[in-house]
């Protein structure tokens, strides 16, 4: 699954276009490297997203094409 879609489905970022822009601005790291929007995510990968002065660091637990809002946080664990 593409990282921009994963960020949207997991509700880490609310819109896929915003996730793509974050990747283009190198605010998203996949396993320690700047991620392009089309980078593939796999279970076990580490993702860091910079939000202004704060940073969100998560580990991918599952991949799903769609999730209900209530279940979206089960796709990752905070590190």
Buried (B, 14 or more C-beta within 10 A) or exposed (E): BBBBBBBBBBBBBEEBEEBBBBBEEEBBBBEEEEBBBEBEBEEEBBBBBBEEEEEBEBEBEEBEEEBEEEEBBEBBEEE
